[in-house]
Amino acid sequence: MRIISANTNGIRSAAKKGFFDWMKQQQADVVCIQETKAQIHQLEADRAVFFPEGYYCYYHDAEKKGYSGVAIYARTEPDTVIRGMGCAEFDAEGRYIEARFGNLSVISLYLPSGSSGEERQQAKYRCMDYFLPHLVQMKADGRDVVICGDWNIAHQNIDIKNWKGNLKNSGFLPDERAWLDKLFHELEFVDGFREVNQAAEQYTWWSNRGQAWAKNVGWRIDYQILSPSLKGKVSAAAIYKDERFSDHAPLSLDYVFEIPCRTVLGVESLEG
């Protein structure tokens, strides 16, 4: 099974840069998108693009136009789709959508960035404080969980090119990194990419300023994080950088399990 996570930084912009042409070639079972920056009614006019053939397509938009938003495309029809994590502040920003296939949950997540100032950094901390117990409960319920998305945190020095210069910057603050430490070490969730790739300079985001992309001065802030029950289930991982669809690169992971099958979509795609 293959799952792709991609922050498109505007799904309409990424489409113009060839994202959907690339996606069609990947044979992914599930595609999780973050930062759609569009309301669903703005996508209806071009359904052939934004509701790609062969997928059930689900969107959770931000109330604010041109902001945030997440989506899931799935070849197998989910049993249930949950829009929002249950917190009004962040559900209004379109940051969470979950597709459930039997005991498996695949989530597209867009954690807030705090880089614009202290107000947004505090919002980021509130979101983190709310989300962690949600993961604890899913683990306690015995669900198999894959959380795909832009977590806006580089975990370790190996995950950021200029780690010394970013120790006081949002995305690499001690409290943020400690939160991931707790998730990985205390709660035993799994960084899927690091299951199979321990190399340095494996980044998924580059600033648009300067020559960050050309010089590979990046951050690894996009993850597929797995419940402890899925440890050892990743067979391959890839960060796609041959084309640039946004300031993030798509992250693809292959798994040695399959989605519990209910209905496999044939010709037409549906919006749930």
C-alpha positions in Angstrom: 0.0 0.0 0.0 1.3 3.5 -0.8 0.3 6.7 1.0 1.4 10.1 -0.2 1.4 13.3 1.9 1.8 16.7 0.2 1.5 20.3 1.4 0.5 22.0 -1.9 0.6 25.6 -0.6 -2.5 26.2 -2.7 -4.0 23.2 -4.5 -4.9 25.3 -7.5 -1.4 26.6 -7.8 0.1 23.1 -7.4 -2.3 21.8 -10.1 -0.9 24.4 -12.6 2.6 23.2 -11.8 1.8 19.6 -12.6 1.0 18.0 -9.2 -2.0 16.0 -10.4 -0.2 14.8 -13.5 2.5 13.5 -11.2 0.0 12.1 -8.7 -1.7 10.0 -11.4 1.6 8.1 -12.1 2.2 7.2 -8.5 -0.5 4.5 -8.0 -1.1 5.7 -4.5 -3.9 4.1 -2.4 -4.4 7.3 -0.3 -3.2 10.9 -0.9 -3.3 13.3 2.0 -3.1 17.0 1.1 -2.5 20.1 3.3 -2.9 23.8 2.6 -5.5 23.5 -0.1 -6.2 27.2 0.3 -9.6 26.9 -1.4 -13.2 26.3 -0.6 -14.8 23.3 -2.3 -17.1 25.4 -4.4 -14.1 27.0 -6.0 -12.9 23.5 -7.2 -16.3 22.3 -8.6 -15.8 24.0 -11.9 -12.8 21.8 -12.7 -13.9 18.5 -11.2 -11.7 16.4 -13.6 -8.7 17.9 -11.8 -9.7 18.3 -8.2 -11.8 15.2 -8.0 -9.4 12.9 -9.8 -10.8 9.8 -11.5 -10.3 6.6 -9.5 -10.5 8.3 -6.1 -13.1 9.1 -3.5 -12.3 12.8 -2.6 -12.9 14.5 0.7 -12.1 18.1 1.7 -12.2 20.0 4.9 -11.9 23.7 4.2 -11.0 26.6 6.4 -13.7 29.2 7.0 -11.3 31.9 6.0 -10.9 32.1 2.2 -7.5 31.3 0.7 -6.3 29.8 4.0 -5.2 26.3 5.3 -7.5 23.4 4.4 -6.9 19.7 4.1 -8.0 16.8 1.9 -7.9 13.1 1.5 -8.2 11.1 -1.8 -8.7 7.3 -1.4 -9.1 4.5 -3.9 -11.1 2.6 -1.4 -14.3 4.1 0.0 -13.9 4.9 3.7 -16.4 3.6 6.2 -16.4 7.0 7.8 -14.9 10.4 7.2 -14.3 12.8 10.1 -13.8 16.5 9.4 -12.1 18.2 12.4 -10.4 17.1 15.5 -13.2 18.4 17.8 -11.7 21.7 18.7 -13.6 24.7 17.4 -10.6 27.0 17.1 -8.7 24.7 14.8 -11.6 23.0 13.1 -12.5 26.5 11.7 -9.1 26.6 10.2 -9.5 23.3 8.3 -6.6 21.4 9.8 -7.8 17.8 10.2 -9.6 15.2 8.2 -9.7 11.5 9.0 -10.7 8.6 6.8 -11.5 5.3 8.6 -11.2 1.9 6.9 -12.1 -0.7 9.4 -9.6 -0.4 12.2 -7.3 1.8 10.1 -7.4 5.6 10.3 -5.5 7.7 7.8 -5.4 11.4 8.8 -4.4 14.5 6.8 -3.1 17.0 9.4 -1.9 20.6 9.1 -0.5 21.8 12.4 -0.2 25.6 12.8 3.0 27.5 12.1 4.2 29.9 14.7 6.7 31.7 12.4 4.6 34.8 12.0 4.8 35.9 15.6 4.0 35.1 19.2 0.3 35.0 18.8 0.4 32.2 16.3 3.1 30.4 18.3 0.7 30.3 21.2 -2.0 29.0 18.9 0.4 26.3 17.8 1.0 25.3 21.4 -2.8 25.2 22.0 -3.2 22.9 19.0 -0.4 20.6 20.2 -1.9 20.5 23.7 -5.3 19.5 22.3 -4.0 17.0 19.7 -1.8 14.9 21.8 -4.6 13.5 24.1 -6.5 12.7 20.8 -3.6 10.5 19.7 -3.4 8.9 23.1 -7.1 8.0 22.9 -6.7 6.5 19.4 -3.9 4.4 20.7 -5.9 3.3 23.7 -8.8 2.4 21.4 -6.5 0.0 19.6 -6.7 1.8 16.2 -4.0 1.5 13.5 -3.3 5.1 12.7 -1.3 6.9 10.0 -1.1 10.7 10.5 0.2 12.4 7.4 1.0 16.0 7.1 2.8 19.2 7.7 3.7 19.1 11.4 5.7 22.3 11.2 8.4 20.9 13.6 11.8 19.6 12.7 12.5 17.0 15.3 16.3 16.6 15.5 19.5 18.3 14.3 19.6 15.9 11.4 16.2 17.2 10.2 17.3 20.7 9.6 20.3 22.1 7.6 21.0 25.1 9.8 20.1 23.8 13.2 22.4 26.0 15.2 20.9 29.2 13.7 17.3 28.1 14.3 17.4 27.0 17.9 15.2 30.1 18.8 12.9 29.9 15.8 9.5 28.5 15.6 9.6 25.0 14.2 12.8 24.1 16.1 12.1 25.4 19.6 12.9 23.1 22.5 9.3 22.8 23.6 8.2 21.7 20.1 10.9 19.2 19.8 10.2 17.8 23.3 6.6 17.4 22.3 7.7 15.1 19.4 10.1 13.3 21.8 7.1 12.5 24.0 5.1 11.3 21.0 7.9 9.1 19.8 9.5 7.9 23.0 6.9 7.9 25.7 3.8 7.2 23.6 5.8 5.0 21.1 4.4 6.5 17.9 6.7 5.9 14.9 8.3 8.3 12.5 7.6 6.3 9.4 10.3 7.9 7.2 13.0 7.2 9.7 12.0 3.5 9.9 13.8 3.0 6.6 15.9 6.1 6.0 18.4 7.4 8.6 20.4 9.7 6.2 21.0 13.3 6.8 19.8 16.2 4.6 16.4 14.5 3.9 14.3 17.6 3.8 10.7 18.3 2.8 10.4 22.1 3.0 12.6 25.0 1.7 12.2 28.7 2.2 11.4 30.7 -0.9 14.0 33.2 0.2 17.5 33.2 -1.1 18.9 30.0 -2.6 17.4 27.6 -0.1 16.1 25.1 -2.7 19.1 25.3 -4.9 21.5 24.8 -1.9 19.2 22.3 -0.2 19.0 24.4 3.0 15.8 22.8 4.2 13.8 21.4 7.0 12.1 18.0 7.4 8.7 19.0 8.8 6.4 16.7 6.8 5.8 13.3 8.3 3.8 10.1 8.2 3.6 9.2 11.9 2.3 5.8 12.8 0.6 4.3 15.8 2.9 1.8 17.7 0.8 -1.1 16.2 2.3 -0.2 12.8 5.9 -0.3 13.7 7.9 -2.2 11.2 5.3 -1.9 8.5 7.1 0.6 6.3 8.9 -1.0 3.3 10.1 2.1 1.5 10.0 5.9 1.7 10.7 8.7 -0.9 10.8 12.5 -1.0 10.0 13.6 -4.5 12.2 16.6 -5.6 12.5 16.2 -9.4 9.7 18.7 -9.8 8.6 21.5 -7.5 4.9 21.8 -7.0 5.1 24.1 -3.9 7.6 25.0 -1.1 7.1 21.4 0.2 8.0 18.1 -1.5 5.6 15.2 -1.5 6.4 12.4 0.9 5.6 8.8 -0.2 5.7 5.8 2.0 5.0 2.2 1.0 3.5 -0.2 3.6 3.4 -4.0 3.9 -0.3 -4.0 4.8 -3.4 -3.2 2.7 -6.4 -1.0 3.4 -9.4 -3.1 4.5 -11.4 -3.3 1.3 -15.1 -2.3 1.2 -15.6 -0.7 -2.2 -12.9 0.0 -4.8 -13.8 2.9 -7.0 -14.0 2.2 -10.7 -14.7 4.9 -13.2 -16.2 7.9 -11.5 -14.8 9.8 -8.4 -17.1 10.9 -5.7 -17.0 13.7 -3.0 -18.1 12.4 0.4 
